Amino acid sequence: MSLSYYPQAFKIFKRKRCKDISPTTFFILLFGGVIWLIYGIANQLFVIAISFSIGIIGVLLVLIGYFLYH
């Protein structure tokens, strides 16, 4: 699931537009990812921390693309 945001980010940056993207959804996903990242670090569960770090980067790329091309 952590890699699922990258195709969307790639599409946004390739086409330089972000029609029908809901930033609210991605902010919620970002919030959830950060919570899981904190949980993983706090409990030394580095598999969780690494996988959610990858997801957070993907969500941030989508949000950056949204704000650049909206």
C-alpha positions, 0 to 999 in steps of 0.5 A: 500500500505504501507504493500505491501513491507513486503512480498518482504522483507520477501522473500529476507531474507528467501531465502537469495537472491534477483534476479530480484530486481531493487534497482532504483525502491525502491530508487524512492519509498523511495524518494516519501515516505520520501516526503509524510512523510515530508508533513504529519508531516508539515501539522499535518496529522498524518495518512499520516505520520504514513502510509508512515513511515510504507512504508518507513520501508518496502522499507528500509528492501527490500533495506537492503536485496538487498545490503546484498544478491546481 
